[in-house]
């Protein structure tokens, strides 16, 4: 059972000053969050190449293994960690929501810079987003029963359904735009990703100011927010090395990244839509998706910078599968970031990339 007390082993989130908001403010925050999320998901849909998705679905063993890691292993990892460190019920709910979220658009950017398979990254993100309509309600129903979490802290399924429909519909619309306007959709993806990410950050800051909250982060939250993505990354990469799966090096990197990096935008949106913002437990639930977003941003930036430095210096461990097989002859291919998707290519690289493909 999850620890509900605030004893010596748990540091509870505390607030100072008024923490109640009127109904109009609550509604404004929920609408703003929904709009921002729709923008991000629309941009994701504009990067989907239907032909690439079909090609990966023709390899069901690899595709199913990748989604299994993201949609099954990751949630159970969050469940195990939250129980191992005896988090409070509210803190646990925040972890479970984040662990069951689909992949986010930010993982596509990281996969690009770490020489991943861009088409696989986008297909995995899109597929996990669509499948989240079933997996998130399932896990957020089963896990609280296992942990015996109080009824008032369980995610309301009507609000969860609205939130998930709010991410699936923009993805489908974006995919139609990609099909009709392939060149323009490349720019739409970039604009939506940047604008949406900045808007989420601004919303979190404004929300903290308006609600006048002093967050106190527990050691359990710090430990879990560091361990969850790290273990997921390692498990994702190790699992893809199983010989019968036949993943390329680029695909292994991509699956590991997609397994570890969840959509914080979806997580925060579900928290805002599902729980009373004036509730004393809201801050503890809301805090973990925000922390997870910060860890993803800063750690991935550090890893990408280190990777690019090592790549420039010719370190052997950063070489892709083609480079490793071809030796020096494959060095030129390392100039391109993994298996590319035009939505994430630099403008000046597109002409040469199309000649190669």
C-alpha atoms as one frame of an Amber mdcrd trajectory, in Angstrom:
protein
   0.000   0.000   0.000   1.235   3.531  -0.742   2.248   5.596   2.230  -0.378
   8.309   2.823   1.273   9.929   5.801   3.991  12.548   5.959   6.312  10.752
   8.313  10.076  10.956   8.490  10.550   9.014   5.268   8.404  11.300   3.111
   8.645  15.038   2.524   5.203  16.279   1.572   4.610  19.109  -0.851   3.575
  22.244   1.013   2.037  25.518  -0.064   2.104  29.015   1.272  -0.360  31.792
   0.650  -3.729  31.346  -0.958  -3.867  28.323  -3.185  -7.490  28.514  -4.289
  -8.507  29.727  -7.724 -11.924  30.818  -8.903 -13.837  28.771 -11.457 -13.081
  31.186 -14.289  -9.339  30.881 -13.707  -9.559  27.101 -13.471 -11.459  26.948
 -16.751  -9.015  29.336 -18.443  -6.053  27.174 -17.403  -7.739  24.006 -18.666
  -8.648  25.572 -22.021  -5.157  27.031 -22.466  -3.565  23.676 -21.695  -5.845
  21.898 -24.181  -5.057  24.415 -26.938  -1.284  24.174 -26.380  -1.413  20.395
 -26.436  -3.500  20.426 -29.629  -0.864  22.638 -31.301   1.943  20.235 -30.354
   0.001  17.175 -31.486  -1.012  18.842 -34.757   2.661  19.491 -35.459   3.427
  15.847 -34.721   0.738  14.731 -37.155   2.245  16.954 -39.848   5.476  14.947
 -39.648   3.884  11.518 -40.176   4.786   9.809 -43.434   2.141   7.150 -44.113
   4.462   5.100 -46.315   7.040   4.895 -43.519   4.404   3.812 -41.021   3.250
   1.034 -43.348   6.845  -0.120 -43.892   7.414  -0.509 -40.164   4.134  -2.306
 -39.711   5.399  -4.864 -42.209   7.998  -5.736 -39.548   5.532  -6.602 -36.773
   8.106  -8.287 -34.539  10.264  -5.163 -34.252   7.363  -2.719 -34.174   5.476
  -4.665 -31.489   8.624  -5.028 -29.360   9.261  -1.281 -29.519   5.699  -0.393
 -28.516   5.694  -3.066 -25.786   8.701  -1.401 -24.176   7.058   2.023 -24.295
   3.485   1.138 -23.374   3.973  -1.795 -20.973   7.491  -1.883 -19.535   7.628
   1.872 -18.864   4.340   1.951 -16.870   5.375  -1.034 -14.748   8.752   0.570
 -14.154   6.999   3.679 -12.824   4.770   1.522 -10.654   7.727  -0.390  -9.209
   9.845   2.674  -8.467   7.034   4.614  -6.797   6.254   1.645  -4.585   9.917
   0.902  -3.818  10.553   4.378  -2.363   7.179   4.549  -0.547   5.861   7.710
  -2.184   2.644   9.307  -0.959  -0.550   8.588  -2.886  -0.579  12.006  -4.566
   3.068  11.742  -5.587   2.470   8.218  -6.899  -0.421   9.367  -9.075   1.878
  11.947 -10.689   4.441   9.237 -11.462   1.828   6.831 -12.854   0.352   9.473
 -15.145   3.799  10.325 -16.502   4.889   6.698 -16.885   1.761   5.781 -18.862
   1.918   8.787 -21.204   2.710   8.279 -24.900   5.900   9.542 -26.467   6.324
  13.241 -27.153   7.533  15.335 -30.083  10.692  16.257 -28.162  11.898  12.658
 -28.464  11.873  13.059 -32.253  14.253  16.006 -31.998  16.598  14.100 -29.685
  16.520  11.050 -31.972  17.518  13.293 -34.874  20.589  14.693 -33.136  21.651
  11.302 -31.767  21.599   9.700 -35.212  18.453   7.697 -34.631  15.965   6.400
 -37.149  13.752   9.446 -37.603  10.931   7.664 -39.396  10.787   5.023 -36.663
  10.821   7.740 -33.992   7.875   9.575 -35.506   5.938   6.366 -36.186   6.487
   5.196 -32.587   5.405   8.562 -31.171   2.283   8.611 -33.319   1.389   4.970
 -32.683   1.848   5.300 -28.917  -0.323   8.427 -28.956  -3.156   6.597 -30.724
  -2.795   3.464 -28.588  -2.805   5.603 -25.434  -6.570   5.817 -25.885  -6.629
   2.266 -24.554  -3.442   1.832 -22.521  -3.664   4.935 -20.325  -7.197   4.240
 -19.043  -6.211   0.605 -18.491  -3.106   1.308 -16.396  -4.623   4.262 -14.537
  -7.483   1.984 -13.518  -5.433  -1.099 -12.601  -2.448   0.502 -10.848  -4.430
   2.554  -8.276  -6.331  -0.641  -7.383  -3.047  -2.486  -6.862  -1.675   0.329
  -4.688  -5.015   0.913  -2.914  -4.975   4.622  -3.710  -7.869   6.677  -2.355
 -10.854   7.084  -4.657 -10.559  10.898  -4.720  -7.010  10.622  -6.140  -7.914
   8.356  -9.043  -8.040   9.862 -12.512 -11.659  10.530 -13.625 -12.079   8.536
 -16.819 -14.408  11.010 -18.484 -11.798  13.754 -18.184  -9.046  11.345 -19.243
 -11.072  10.437 -22.313 -11.550  14.095 -23.255  -7.825  14.754 -22.807  -6.827
  11.768 -24.950  -9.281  12.659 -27.703  -7.749  16.124 -27.590  -4.384  14.672
 -28.607  -5.533  12.043 -31.111  -7.769  14.276 -33.236  -5.040  16.916 -33.923
  -2.597  14.119 -34.872  -5.080  12.726 -37.406  -5.785  16.199 -38.809  -2.061
  16.876 -39.048  -1.495  13.636 -40.956  -4.115  14.732 -43.487  -2.331  18.086
 -43.860   0.936  16.190 -44.379  -0.663  14.163 -47.156  -2.192  17.190 -48.880
   0.631  19.694 -48.362   3.862  17.726 -47.813   6.258  20.661 -48.239   4.366
  23.134 -46.047   3.832  20.532 -43.346   7.593  20.358 -42.753   7.593  23.978
 -41.568   4.365  23.500 -39.613   5.991  20.709 -37.595   8.926  22.892 -36.607
   6.750  25.898 -35.741   4.270  23.877 -33.682   7.025  22.073 -31.760   8.813
  25.287 -30.805   5.694  27.349 -30.062   4.039  24.540 -28.104   7.121  23.821
 -25.981   7.631  27.492 -25.116   3.921  27.889 -24.351   3.953  24.914 -21.958
   6.930  26.397 -20.104   5.272  29.813 -19.860   2.004  28.247 -18.692   3.755
  26.346 -15.883   5.522  29.498 -14.676   2.363  31.618 -14.837   0.380  28.892
 -13.097   2.879  28.749 -10.220   2.742  32.538  -9.834  -1.050  32.776  -9.970
  -1.557  29.894  -7.574   1.169  31.242  -5.264   2.755  27.883  -4.589   6.016
  27.119  -2.791   7.010  23.683  -4.011   8.978  21.418  -1.697  10.333  18.471
  -3.620  10.753  15.209  -1.728  13.810  12.990  -2.065  11.511  10.283  -3.401
  10.420  12.486  -6.304  14.019  13.456  -7.100  15.154   9.827  -7.037  12.295
   8.559  -9.192  12.509  11.380 -11.731  16.184  10.516 -12.257  15.857   6.728
 -12.191  12.712   6.331 -14.312  14.043   7.712 -17.619  17.548   6.332 -16.992
  16.377   2.764 -16.403  13.905   3.001 -19.290  16.688   4.153 -21.608  18.957
   1.271 -20.597  16.182  -1.336 -20.750  15.038  -0.060 -24.129  18.501  -0.339
 -25.637  19.400  -3.679 -24.039  16.109  -5.271 -25.105  16.616  -4.246 -28.736
  19.955  -6.066 -28.767  18.200  -9.420 -28.580  19.456 -11.229 -31.698  16.084
 -12.343 -33.060  14.797  -8.751 -33.220  17.461  -7.596 -35.711  17.350  -3.909
 -34.817  19.899  -1.644 -36.479  22.063   0.601 -34.309  19.950   3.614 -35.326
  16.755   1.777 -34.444  18.144   0.705 -31.056  18.924   4.290 -30.169  15.481
   5.370 -31.301  13.597   2.731 -29.312  15.638   3.541 -26.186  14.895   7.259
 -26.566  11.196   6.695 -27.241  10.888   4.369 -24.241  12.445   6.873 -21.849
  11.048  10.164 -23.144   7.367  10.670 -22.406   5.096  13.539 -23.413   5.140
  15.957 -20.494   2.610  18.077 -22.353   0.141  15.189 -22.250   0.958  14.499
 -18.598   0.410  18.060 -17.421  -2.741  18.367 -19.527  -4.265  15.236 -17.980
  -3.452  16.444 -14.456  -4.976  19.877 -15.096  -8.139  18.421 -16.659  -8.585
  15.580 -14.185  -8.050  17.127 -10.763  -9.362  20.147  -8.893  -6.648  22.789
  -9.111  -7.613  24.059  -5.657  -7.126  20.619  -4.096  -4.238  20.324  -1.606
  -3.061  17.193  -3.450  -2.996  18.847  -6.861   0.479  20.333  -6.431   2.047
  16.982  -5.552   0.459  15.346  -8.602   1.287  18.203 -10.965   4.889  18.535
  -9.822   6.205  15.240 -11.203   5.306  15.842 -14.901   6.940  19.277 -14.607
  10.067  17.752 -13.055  10.137  15.048 -15.716   9.958  17.672 -18.459  12.859
  19.593 -16.928  15.005  16.466 -16.593  14.266  15.460 -20.195  15.173  18.910
 -21.470  18.435  19.485 -19.610  19.767  15.917 -19.647  19.030  15.389 -23.332
  20.673  18.724 -24.190  23.794  17.668 -22.278  23.834  14.222 -23.916  23.376
  15.666 -27.412  26.216  18.166 -26.927  28.552  15.424 -25.645  27.525  13.125
 -28.497  28.193  15.773 -31.153  31.604  16.551 -29.654  32.545  12.869 -29.642
  31.225  12.461 -33.168  33.311  15.373 -34.411  36.395  13.830 -32.807  35.715
  10.504 -34.517  34.964   8.391 -31.440  34.192   4.802 -32.433  31.210   4.341
 -30.107  29.131   7.031 -31.835  29.348   5.435 -35.271  26.154   4.225 -36.916
  25.598   0.759 -38.330  26.627   1.767 -41.845  29.822   3.373 -40.553  30.742
   0.327 -38.497  30.210  -1.981 -41.454  31.908   0.134 -44.102  34.738   1.646
 -42.083  36.146   4.802 -43.570  33.889   4.529 -46.614  30.896   5.035 -44.354
  32.249   8.136 -42.686  30.479  10.462 -45.085  27.096   9.023 -44.172  27.642
  10.116 -40.577  27.155  13.688 -41.756  23.473  12.910 -41.932  21.659  12.363
 -38.675  20.521   8.743 -38.661  17.701   7.709 -40.959  16.265  11.070 -41.783
  12.742  12.457 -41.928  12.434  15.666 -43.937  10.422  17.400 -41.235  13.561
  17.518 -39.100  16.154  18.188 -41.804  17.901  21.503 -42.204  16.725  23.340
 -45.314  20.146  23.263 -47.008  20.424  19.484 -46.459  17.189  18.478 -48.145
  18.433  18.631 -51.742  21.403  16.347 -51.126  19.323  14.037 -48.941  16.743
  13.535 -51.681  19.518  12.671 -54.153  20.738   9.938 -51.831  17.283   8.520
 -51.116
